[in-house]
Amino acid sequence: ASTWSGVQQGPPDAILGITEAFKADSFPEKINLGVGAYRDDKGKPYVLPSVRTAEEDVVSSKLDKEYAGITGVPSFTKAAAVLAYGADSPVIKEDRVAITQSISGTGALRIGGAFMQKFYPHAKSIYIPSPSWANHKAVFSDSGLEVKQYKYYNKDTIGLDFDGMVADLKSAPANSIVLLHACAHNPTGIDPTQEQWQQLSKVMKEKEHYPFFDMAYQGFASGDTDRDAYPIRLFIEEGHGMVLCQSFAKNMGLYGERVGAFSIVCDSAEEKKRVDSQIKILVRPLYSNPPVHGARIASKILNDASLNKQWLGEVKGMADRIIEMRALLKKNLEDLGSKHNWDHITNQIGMFAYTGLKPEQMDKLAKEHSVYATKDGRISVAGITSGNVKRLAESIYKVTG
Ligand code: PLP
């Protein structure tokens, strides 16, 4: 028998399956709302002009292709930490953030999982919201952590189950690791309010839980990178330690370049040195050191004052288009006379809208209307355009009655 005759066929990735079905559909007005990647109002992938400029700069400066250090391009990681924590943050001023470049957000989560598994001095389990980004569970269980859930989504209100969330955090054993989406929660698009974050910080403090922040959408949610970092900065102010995963896939549109960062907030610069040495020991056998090209682009954008200003404007442009599409979708549904309440479409934030549509209705959307998205009712708002929003609303109206 072949060496691999015992290997079973695995299930296809849910999102890739949708893309396949979409491609196979010959209807010219088909709509793909599966993938979480930004599209412009013509439905085309968007390379930010600031990224084009930074990239031309990087190329024309003819840098060598030597390896970066294990933790990546220092000018990039330094600026990434400032972007997240804020230039005036005590953790930056006191030089107590250990940070490494990572293979985008996923790689940051994976390093974080491995670091926790190796060094976290309490239970090696992590609580993630229910639901959460589809990859969280696999990333953390492959890192050797036990994955548990806390309540997050209330299907009756299509909103946050804040009481359920607080109750679950209170009943979790003290010193639990808790994964929090910093902004633009995926898949629901539902974030706690600032007041709710303050309460969450208190509960986490009381229980001595350890925050594990995933920030894959800084700036992409509200259009303002400082506003989107609110929970990070609040938790620091309240004296929490934390780890943080950053992705530059969405806010710089650097998806395939795989630019991200993983950081650990330490108590002192001395502690940071020790933690940093262990991050290096962890990363070295994983992939030795990260790719340089995307990080050089991001570094240019973060460190050059005029490019930075331009980029912030472009991030806001993307966020604004998404916010506008939410409003248009809701308005179109209401104009059609839909009896349902669609407020959640505009209350939610970020790349995705959690429509509340049932799996059967999502099936109908695909089969009868050539509108493709995941069965959980999540649609990528980034795939909506002023050209397809009317037909999308009509399709949703028809399947929701
Ligand atoms: N975390 C969340 C919540 C996400 O939605 C994503 C991407 O969709 C990621 C992390 C990681 O993405 P990437 O590895 O492309 O940066």
Residues whose N, C-alpha, C, O or C-beta is under 5 A from the ligand:
A	BS01	PLP	G36 I103 S104 G105 T106 G107 W133 N186 D214 A216 S247 A249
